[in-house]
Amino acid sequence: MLTSVTGFAIRRPRLVIAAWVLVLVAGFGIGVGVFGRLTGDISAGSGSESARADARLGGVAEDPAITAVVEGGSRSAVDAAVTDIRALPGVAEVSPPQPSTETGEAFVLRVTLRDDSAAEAAAARLAQITAARVTVAGGPLTEDEYGTQAEKDVQRAELLTTPVVLVLLLLIFGGLLAAGLPLLIAVVGVAGAFGILYGFSEVTDVSVYSIQVVTMMAVGLGVDYALLVVNRFREERSVDPDVPGAVARTAASAGRTVLFAGLTVALALAGLTVFPDPFLRSMGLAGMAVVVVDLLAALTLLPAMLVLFGRRIKPAAPSSGGGFFARVAHGVQRRPVVTLLVTSAALVFVALPALDLRLGLGDPRMLPSDSATRQLYEALETHYPQGNAPDPIEAAAAVGADDPDLAALRDRIAGVDGVSRVEVVPVGTDLTLLEAYPVEPPTSDRTKEAVEEIRTLPARFDVLVGGDAAMLVDYEAMLVSRAPWAAGVVVLGTMVLLFAFTGSVLLPLKAVLTNALSIGAALGPWCGCSSRAIWPACSPPRDWGTST
């Protein structure tokens, strides 16, 4: 099959290139629309208790989508804006302006929407308030901001990495054409990634975090595969200058390596599909599809380009076999046991902080300082520090607010360690929300233990516990329960593929162990920086964790 695919590209290079031009145009013309569809939501799965609690509450209550902090404005100007916004279609409710008791220099108000389309109109009216500063964010406004920031991050990464990669490729190949081909495959991979993610956004949520990961994979794998193929092509031409013959021999050798390498990466990403979280599952599916795009580009577009332009690429110079990496390899072969013990010990040492891994939630402080969402967070911290406390643990009780047993449950929740106060919020005739405000952030062990204890409290009616802390508890439980299945898919798939490629049983085992050490060594430094107990010098704020 590989011979047939690459053979077609060699025989019909112009047709193959034309087809990939269409992919490029579609990816950058239509696929970039995915940036307007990104979401920052994560979930432990629709069957988790926190998700069911959110669904129960979401079915009967509107979402307070927009928050505004008005600094230095008059009460009359704010009241006039509130009156105008209440009259807007799609607005369910506007809270009365609440003055700051901390500074006395600001008002906060919240707009509840029936329809997200009303967000822009409400924000525009709030921005017209005469004041020293008006900060508006939340709901669809914040989601749009995350999507816009993701697009800017991708563009910035491409602008920074492309010149560096080009310079390195020029140093490696010594020619612009040979250096440009890997970049071309990378660009095609990015276009394919955008198109694939756009397609996934039609049927499932696409996370704002996945766009950077998938784009990074498209660039990295595209350059990697093309680098291998182009380098092998130059070596083949140094033996026989006939271009079509060199391309065919390259496809038979390096093409086979690229095929198995890509399939191995795709199988590793398939491990993400066992998790019910839409973010992990969609990233696994999109990542697999991106690998396929890069594979097809390396096995079809690249041979077609080499057939047409390969004569302009200089054959590889004869190798003396005495380079730096050759000397390193010879040194390793002379002391294999010592090298194995030293490098393994170093990797294990670096990976040890990963044992302290704790999950966290996305935070407005992740955004640039000029973003409205971050500015709103900081304004609330300044003027309403009590109101900007950790989000409550939400107990959705299927009973009316006047039920005497509900009062007993409220008292029991108030007695749970880690809970500062409990507020009763009537939602419907047979639904009441108990908001238990934790003393510590949702990422803390104390708050997570409070969630688990609240879930064990007896009640005559059905109670579902949700909120940020509960979602993290469910998310961690989901990861623990599904991780063995994901590891099984990755390990078994890797071993089968590498056995088919090498015919060895030992090499696949070495590959699995090496990858495990590499992953641990990659997570270790970040977890060490996230934990004040391990590496306090580079620790972020206390309530930060490793983002889910």
C-alpha positions as CSV (number, residue, x, y, z in Angstrom):
1,M,0.0,0.0,0.0
2,L,2.8,2.4,0.9
3,T,4.4,1.8,-2.5
4,S,1.1,2.5,-4.3
5,V,0.5,5.8,-2.4
6,T,4.0,7.1,-3.0
7,G,4.1,5.7,-6.5
8,F,1.0,7.7,-7.4
9,A,2.7,10.9,-6.1
10,I,5.8,10.2,-8.1
11,R,3.8,9.5,-11.3
12,R,1.3,12.4,-10.9
13,P,3.2,15.1,-8.9
14,R,1.2,18.1,-10.3
15,L,-2.1,16.5,-9.5
16,V,-1.0,15.7,-5.9
17,I,0.3,19.2,-5.4
18,A,-3.0,20.7,-6.7
19,A,-4.9,18.6,-4.2
20,W,-2.8,19.8,-1.3
21,V,-3.2,23.4,-2.4
22,L,-7.0,22.9,-2.0
23,V,-6.3,21.5,1.6
24,L,-4.2,24.6,2.3
25,V,-6.8,27.0,1.1
26,A,-9.6,25.2,2.9
27,G,-7.6,25.1,6.1
28,F,-6.7,28.7,6.3
29,G,-9.8,30.0,4.5
30,I,-12.5,28.0,6.4
31,G,-10.7,26.1,9.2
32,V,-9.5,29.2,11.0
33,G,-13.2,29.8,11.9
34,V,-12.6,27.3,14.7
35,F,-11.1,30.1,16.8
36,G,-14.7,31.6,17.2
37,R,-16.0,28.2,18.5
38,L,-13.5,27.4,21.2
39,T,-14.6,26.7,24.8
40,G,-12.7,26.8,28.1
41,D,-15.0,24.3,29.7
42,I,-13.8,20.9,31.0
43,S,-15.9,18.1,32.4
44,A,-15.4,14.8,34.2
45,G,-18.1,13.4,32.0
46,S,-21.8,13.7,31.7
47,G,-22.3,10.8,34.1
48,S,-20.3,12.4,37.0
49,E,-22.2,13.8,39.9
50,S,-20.8,17.3,39.4
51,A,-22.0,17.3,35.8
52,R,-25.4,16.0,36.8
53,A,-25.7,18.7,39.4
54,D,-24.8,21.4,36.9
55,A,-27.4,20.0,34.5
56,R,-30.1,20.0,37.2
57,L,-29.4,23.6,38.0
58,G,-28.9,24.7,34.4
59,G,-32.2,23.3,33.4
60,V,-34.2,25.8,35.5
61,A,-31.9,28.8,36.1
62,E,-30.4,31.4,33.8
63,D,-26.6,31.9,33.9
64,P,-25.3,35.2,35.3
65,A,-23.1,35.7,32.3
66,I,-21.7,39.3,32.5
67,T,-20.1,41.1,35.5
68,A,-19.1,44.8,35.4
69,V,-17.1,46.8,37.8
70,V,-17.6,50.6,37.5
71,E,-14.8,52.6,39.2
72,G,-15.2,56.3,39.8
73,G,-18.7,56.6,38.4
74,S,-21.9,58.1,39.9
75,R,-24.7,56.0,41.2
76,S,-27.2,57.8,38.9
77,A,-25.1,57.0,35.8
78,V,-25.0,53.3,36.8
79,D,-28.7,53.2,37.6
80,A,-29.5,54.7,34.1
81,A,-27.4,51.9,32.5
82,V,-29.2,49.3,34.5
83,T,-32.6,50.6,33.3
84,D,-31.5,50.5,29.7
85,I,-30.0,47.0,29.9
86,R,-33.1,45.6,31.5
87,A,-35.0,46.7,28.5
88,L,-32.7,44.8,26.1
89,P,-34.1,41.6,24.4
90,G,-32.4,38.5,25.7
91,V,-31.6,40.0,29.2
92,A,-33.3,38.1,32.0
93,E,-32.2,40.2,35.0
94,V,-29.8,42.9,36.1
95,S,-28.7,43.0,39.7
96,P,-28.9,46.3,41.6
97,P,-25.5,48.1,41.7
98,Q,-23.6,47.1,44.8
99,P,-21.1,49.7,46.1
100,S,-17.7,48.5,47.4
101,T,-17.5,48.4,51.2
102,E,-13.7,47.9,50.9
103,T,-12.8,51.0,49.0
104,G,-16.0,52.9,48.5
105,E,-14.9,53.8,44.9
106,A,-16.7,51.2,42.8
107,F,-20.0,49.5,41.9
108,V,-20.4,46.0,40.8
109,L,-23.5,44.6,38.9
110,R,-24.3,41.4,37.2
111,V,-26.3,40.8,34.0
112,T,-28.2,37.5,33.7
113,L,-28.9,36.5,30.1
114,R,-31.5,34.3,28.4
115,D,-29.6,34.6,25.1
116,D,-25.8,35.0,24.7
117,S,-26.5,37.2,21.7
118,A,-27.5,40.0,24.1
119,A,-24.0,40.0,25.7
120,E,-22.5,42.5,23.2
121,A,-25.3,44.9,23.5
122,A,-25.3,44.8,27.3
123,A,-21.5,45.3,27.3
124,A,-21.7,48.2,24.9
125,R,-24.2,50.0,27.1
126,L,-22.1,49.4,30.2
127,A,-19.1,50.8,28.4
128,Q,-21.0,54.1,27.9
129,I,-21.2,54.8,31.6
130,T,-19.3,58.0,32.4
131,A,-16.6,56.8,34.9
132,A,-12.9,56.6,35.4
133,R,-12.9,53.0,34.4
134,V,-15.5,50.4,33.4
135,T,-14.5,46.7,33.2
136,V,-16.9,44.2,31.7
137,A,-16.3,40.5,31.2
138,G,-17.7,37.0,31.8
139,G,-19.8,34.4,29.9
140,P,-19.6,34.7,26.1
141,L,-17.4,37.7,26.4
142,T,-14.7,35.7,28.3
143,E,-15.1,32.7,25.9
144,D,-14.5,35.0,22.9
145,E,-11.5,36.5,24.7
146,Y,-10.0,33.1,25.3
147,G,-10.5,32.2,21.7
148,T,-9.0,35.4,20.5
149,Q,-6.0,34.9,22.8
150,A,-5.5,31.4,21.5
151,E,-5.4,32.7,17.9
152,K,-2.9,35.3,18.9
153,D,-0.8,32.7,20.8
154,V,-0.7,30.5,17.7
155,Q,0.3,33.4,15.4
156,R,3.0,34.5,17.9
157,A,4.4,31.0,18.2
158,E,4.5,30.7,14.4
159,L,6.2,34.0,14.0
160,L,8.8,33.1,16.6
161,T,9.5,29.5,15.6
162,T,9.4,29.8,11.8
163,P,12.6,31.9,11.4
164,V,14.4,29.8,14.0
165,V,13.4,26.5,12.3
166,L,14.3,27.9,8.8
167,V,17.8,29.0,10.0
168,L,18.4,25.5,11.6
169,L,17.3,23.8,8.4
170,L,19.5,26.0,6.3
171,L,22.4,25.1,8.5
172,I,21.5,21.4,8.1
173,F,20.9,21.3,4.4
174,G,22.8,24.3,3.1
175,G,20.1,25.2,0.6
176,L,16.9,27.2,0.7
177,L,14.8,24.7,-1.2
178,A,15.8,21.7,0.9
179,A,15.2,23.8,4.1
180,G,11.8,25.1,2.8
181,L,10.3,21.7,2.2
182,P,10.0,20.7,5.9
183,L,8.4,24.1,6.6
184,L,6.0,23.5,3.7
185,I,4.9,20.2,5.2
186,A,4.5,21.9,8.6
187,V,2.3,24.7,7.1
188,V,0.2,22.1,5.4
189,G,-0.1,20.2,8.7
190,V,-1.3,23.4,10.5
191,A,-3.9,24.1,7.8
192,G,-5.1,20.5,8.1
193,A,-5.2,20.9,11.9
194,F,-7.4,24.0,11.6
195,G,-9.8,22.2,9.2
196,I,-10.0,19.1,11.3
197,L,-10.7,21.1,14.5
198,Y,-13.3,23.1,12.6
199,G,-15.0,19.8,11.6
200,F,-14.9,18.5,15.2
201,S,-16.5,21.8,16.4
202,E,-19.6,20.9,14.5
203,V,-20.2,17.8,16.6
204,T,-18.4,18.4,19.9
205,D,-16.7,21.0,22.1
206,V,-13.2,22.0,21.1
207,S,-11.1,23.3,24.0
208,V,-9.3,26.5,23.8
209,Y,-6.3,24.6,25.2
210,S,-6.3,22.0,22.5
211,I,-5.7,24.4,19.6
212,Q,-2.1,25.2,20.8
213,V,-1.4,21.5,21.4
214,V,-2.7,20.3,18.0
215,T,-1.0,23.1,16.1
216,M,2.3,22.4,17.9
217,M,2.0,18.7,16.9
218,A,1.2,19.6,13.3
219,V,4.4,21.7,13.1
220,G,6.6,19.4,15.1
221,L,5.6,16.2,13.3
222,G,5.6,17.9,9.9
223,V,9.1,19.1,10.3
224,D,10.3,15.9,11.8
225,Y,8.9,13.6,9.1
226,A,10.0,15.9,6.2
227,L,13.5,16.3,7.7
228,L,13.9,12.5,7.7
229,V,12.6,12.1,4.1
230,V,14.6,15.0,2.6
231,N,17.8,14.0,4.3
232,R,17.4,10.4,3.1
233,F,16.7,11.7,-0.4
234,R,20.0,13.6,-0.4
235,E,21.8,10.5,0.6
236,E,20.1,8.5,-2.1
237,R,21.1,11.1,-4.7
238,S,24.7,10.9,-3.6
239,V,24.6,7.2,-4.7
240,D,22.5,7.6,-7.9
241,P,21.6,11.1,-9.2
242,D,18.4,10.0,-10.9
243,V,15.7,11.9,-9.1
244,P,12.6,9.7,-9.6
245,G,14.7,6.6,-8.6
246,A,16.0,8.4,-5.5
247,V,12.5,9.4,-4.5
248,A,11.2,5.9,-4.9
249,R,14.1,4.5,-2.8
250,T,13.6,7.2,-0.2
251,A,9.9,6.4,0.0
252,A,10.6,2.7,0.4
253,S,13.0,3.3,3.3
254,A,12.4,6.6,5.1
255,G,8.7,6.5,4.1
256,R,8.3,3.2,5.9
257,T,10.0,4.8,9.0
258,V,7.7,7.8,8.8
259,L,4.6,5.6,8.5
260,F,5.4,3.5,11.6
261,A,6.4,6.6,13.6
262,G,3.2,8.3,12.7
263,L,1.0,5.3,13.5
264,T,2.8,5.0,16.9
265,V,2.0,8.6,17.7
266,A,-1.6,8.2,16.6
267,L,-2.0,5.1,18.8
268,A,-0.6,7.0,21.7
269,L,-3.1,9.7,21.2
270,A,-5.8,7.1,20.9
271,G,-5.3,6.5,24.6
272,L,-7.0,9.9,25.2
273,T,-10.2,8.7,23.7
274,V,-11.0,6.4,26.6
275,F,-11.6,9.5,28.9
276,P,-15.1,10.9,29.0
277,D,-13.9,14.5,29.2
278,P,-14.8,16.2,25.9
279,F,-11.5,18.1,26.0
280,L,-9.3,15.0,26.3
281,R,-11.4,12.9,23.9
282,S,-11.6,15.6,21.2
283,M,-7.9,16.4,21.5
284,G,-7.1,12.7,21.1
285,L,-9.3,12.4,18.0
286,A,-8.1,15.7,16.5
287,G,-4.5,14.8,17.3
288,M,-4.8,11.4,15.5
289,A,-6.3,13.2,12.5
290,V,-3.5,15.7,12.4
291,V,-0.9,12.9,12.5
292,V,-2.7,11.4,9.5
293,V,-2.5,14.8,7.7
294,D,1.2,15.1,8.3
295,L,1.7,11.5,7.3
296,L,-0.1,11.9,4.1
297,A,1.7,15.1,3.3
298,A,5.1,13.5,4.0
299,L,4.2,10.4,1.9
300,T,2.5,12.2,-1.0
301,L,3.2,16.0,-1.2
302,L,6.8,15.7,-0.3
303,P,7.7,13.0,-2.9
304,A,5.7,15.1,-5.5
305,M,7.8,18.2,-4.7
306,L,11.0,16.2,-4.8
307,V,10.2,14.8,-8.2
308,L,9.6,18.3,-9.6
309,F,12.3,20.2,-7.7
310,G,14.7,17.5,-6.4
311,R,17.4,18.3,-9.0
312,R,17.9,21.7,-7.3
313,I,18.7,20.0,-3.9
314,K,22.4,19.2,-3.4
315,P,23.2,15.5,-2.8
316,A,24.5,14.8,0.7
317,A,28.3,15.0,1.1
318,P,30.1,11.8,2.1
319,S,30.1,11.3,5.9
320,S,33.3,10.8,7.7
321,G,31.4,9.2,10.6
322,G,33.4,11.2,13.1
323,G,30.9,13.9,14.1
324,F,29.9,14.9,17.7
325,F,26.9,12.6,17.9
326,A,28.9,9.7,16.5
327,R,31.5,10.3,19.3
328,V,28.7,10.4,21.9
329,A,27.3,7.2,20.6
330,H,30.7,5.4,20.6
331,G,31.1,6.6,24.2
332,V,27.8,5.2,25.2
333,Q,28.5,1.9,23.6
334,R,31.8,1.6,25.5
335,R,30.1,2.2,28.9
336,P,26.4,1.0,28.3
337,V,25.7,0.0,31.9
338,V,27.2,3.2,33.5
339,T,25.3,5.4,30.9
340,L,22.1,3.6,31.6
341,L,22.3,3.9,35.4
342,V,23.4,7.6,35.3
343,T,20.8,8.8,32.8
344,S,18.0,6.8,34.3
345,A,18.8,8.1,37.8
346,A,18.9,11.7,36.5
347,L,15.6,11.3,34.7
348,V,14.0,9.7,37.8
349,F,15.3,12.5,40.0
350,V,13.9,15.1,37.7
351,A,10.5,13.2,37.5
352,L,10.1,12.9,41.3
353,P,8.1,16.1,41.7
354,A,5.5,14.7,39.4
355,L,4.4,12.5,42.3
356,D,3.0,15.8,43.9
357,L,0.9,16.5,40.8
358,R,-2.3,18.3,41.7
359,L,-4.9,19.5,39.2
360,G,-6.1,23.1,38.9
361,L,-8.6,25.2,37.0
362,G,-8.1,27.8,34.4
363,D,-7.5,31.2,35.9
364,P,-7.9,34.7,34.5
365,R,-4.3,35.3,35.5
366,M,-3.4,33.1,32.6
367,L,-4.5,35.9,30.3
368,P,-2.4,39.0,29.5
369,S,-2.7,42.0,31.8
370,D,-4.6,44.0,29.2
371,S,-7.4,41.5,28.8
372,A,-10.8,42.5,30.2
373,T,-11.3,39.2,32.0
374,R,-8.1,39.5,33.9
375,Q,-8.7,43.2,34.6
376,L,-12.2,42.3,36.0
377,Y,-10.6,39.6,38.2
378,E,-8.1,42.2,39.6
379,A,-10.8,44.8,40.0
380,L,-12.9,42.4,42.1
381,E,-9.8,41.5,44.1
382,T,-9.3,45.2,44.9
383,H,-12.9,46.4,45.6
384,Y,-14.7,43.2,46.6
385,P,-12.2,40.8,48.1
386,Q,-14.9,39.0,50.1
387,G,-17.1,38.5,47.0
388,N,-14.1,37.2,45.0
389,A,-13.6,34.3,47.3
390,P,-13.5,30.7,46.1
391,D,-16.6,29.6,44.2
392,P,-19.0,27.7,46.5
393,I,-19.6,24.0,46.7
394,E,-23.1,23.6,45.2
395,A,-25.6,21.1,46.6
396,A,-28.6,20.9,44.4
397,A,-31.4,19.5,46.6
398,A,-34.6,18.1,45.0
399,V,-36.8,19.7,47.5
400,G,-38.5,23.1,48.2
401,A,-36.7,25.8,50.3
402,D,-39.3,25.6,53.0
403,D,-38.8,21.9,53.8
404,P,-37.7,21.5,57.4
405,D,-35.4,18.6,56.5
406,L,-33.5,21.1,54.2
407,A,-32.7,23.3,57.2
408,A,-31.2,20.2,58.9
409,L,-29.1,19.4,55.9
410,R,-27.9,23.0,55.7
411,D,-26.8,22.8,59.4
412,R,-24.9,19.5,58.7
413,I,-23.1,21.1,55.7
414,A,-22.2,24.1,57.8
415,G,-20.5,21.8,60.3
416,V,-18.2,20.2,57.7
417,D,-14.6,21.1,58.2
418,G,-13.4,23.6,55.6
419,V,-16.9,25.3,55.1
420,S,-17.2,28.9,56.3
421,R,-20.9,29.5,55.6
422,V,-23.9,28.0,53.8
423,E,-26.5,30.1,51.9
424,V,-29.9,28.8,50.8
425,V,-30.9,29.8,47.3
426,P,-34.5,28.8,46.2
427,V,-34.4,27.8,42.5
428,G,-37.8,26.2,41.9
429,T,-40.8,24.7,43.8
430,D,-38.9,21.3,44.1
431,L,-35.3,22.5,43.8
432,T,-33.1,24.4,46.2
433,L,-29.4,25.3,45.9
434,L,-27.2,25.1,49.0
435,E,-24.1,27.1,48.5
436,A,-21.3,26.0,50.8
437,Y,-18.4,28.5,50.7
438,P,-15.1,26.9,51.3
439,V,-12.3,28.4,53.4
440,E,-9.6,27.4,50.9
441,P,-9.5,27.3,47.1
442,P,-11.1,24.4,45.1
443,T,-7.6,22.9,44.5
444,S,-6.8,22.4,48.2
445,D,-7.1,19.0,49.8
446,R,-9.2,20.4,52.6
447,T,-11.9,21.7,50.1
448,K,-11.9,18.4,48.2
449,E,-12.3,16.5,51.4
450,A,-15.2,18.8,52.3
451,V,-16.9,17.9,49.0
452,E,-16.5,14.2,49.7
453,E,-18.0,14.6,53.2
454,I,-20.9,16.6,52.0
455,R,-21.7,13.8,49.5
456,T,-21.9,11.3,52.4
457,L,-24.4,13.4,54.4
458,P,-27.8,11.6,54.8
459,A,-30.9,13.3,53.3
460,R,-34.5,12.3,52.7
461,F,-34.4,13.8,49.2
462,D,-32.0,13.5,46.3
463,V,-28.9,15.8,46.6
464,L,-26.3,16.3,43.8
465,V,-23.1,18.1,44.8
466,G,-21.4,20.2,42.1
467,G,-19.3,23.3,41.7
468,D,-15.6,23.8,40.8
469,A,-14.2,21.8,43.8
470,A,-16.6,18.9,43.1
471,M,-15.7,18.9,39.4
472,L,-12.0,18.6,40.3
473,V,-12.8,15.7,42.7
474,D,-14.8,13.9,39.9
475,Y,-12.1,14.7,37.3
476,E,-9.3,13.2,39.4
477,A,-11.5,10.1,40.0
478,M,-12.1,9.9,36.3
479,L,-8.4,10.1,35.5
480,V,-7.5,7.4,38.1
481,S,-10.2,5.0,36.8
482,R,-9.5,5.5,33.1
483,A,-5.7,5.9,33.2
484,P,-5.0,2.1,33.3
485,W,-7.1,1.7,30.1
486,A,-5.4,4.6,28.4
487,A,-2.0,3.2,29.4
488,G,-3.0,-0.2,28.1
489,V,-4.0,1.2,24.7
490,V,-0.7,3.1,24.4
491,V,1.6,0.4,25.6
492,L,-0.1,-2.5,23.7
493,G,-0.4,-0.4,20.5
494,T,3.2,0.8,20.7
495,M,4.6,-2.7,21.3
496,V,2.6,-4.2,18.5
497,L,3.6,-1.5,16.0
498,L,7.3,-1.5,17.0
499,F,7.4,-5.3,16.9
500,A,5.9,-5.2,13.3
501,F,8.5,-2.6,12.4
502,T,11.6,-4.1,14.0
503,G,10.8,-7.8,14.6
504,S,12.2,-7.3,18.2
505,V,10.5,-7.9,21.5
506,L,13.1,-6.0,23.6
507,L,13.1,-2.8,21.6
508,P,9.4,-2.1,22.1
509,L,9.9,-2.6,25.9
510,K,12.8,-0.2,25.8
511,A,10.7,2.4,23.9
512,V,7.8,2.2,26.4
513,L,10.2,2.6,29.4
514,T,12.1,5.4,27.8
515,N,8.8,7.3,27.0
516,A,7.6,6.8,30.6
517,L,10.8,8.3,31.9
518,S,10.6,11.2,29.4
519,I,7.0,12.0,30.3
520,G,7.9,12.0,34.0
521,A,11.0,14.2,33.4
522,A,8.8,16.7,31.5
523,L,6.1,16.9,34.2
524,G,8.5,16.9,37.1
525,P,10.0,20.4,36.7
526,W,6.5,22.0,36.2
527,C,5.1,20.2,39.2
528,G,8.2,21.2,41.2
529,C,7.6,24.8,40.4
530,S,3.9,24.4,41.2
531,S,4.7,23.1,44.7
532,R,6.1,25.4,47.3
533,A,7.2,22.4,49.3
534,I,9.6,21.1,46.6
535,W,10.9,24.1,44.6
536,P,9.7,27.2,46.5
537,A,11.9,29.6,44.5
538,C,9.9,29.4,41.3
539,S,6.5,28.7,42.9
540,P,3.4,30.5,41.5
541,P,0.5,31.6,43.7
542,R,-0.7,29.1,46.3
543,D,-4.0,28.4,44.6
544,W,-2.5,27.5,41.3
545,G,-2.2,23.9,40.2
546,T,-1.3,22.0,37.0
547,S,-4.3,22.9,34.8
548,T,-6.6,20.1,33.9
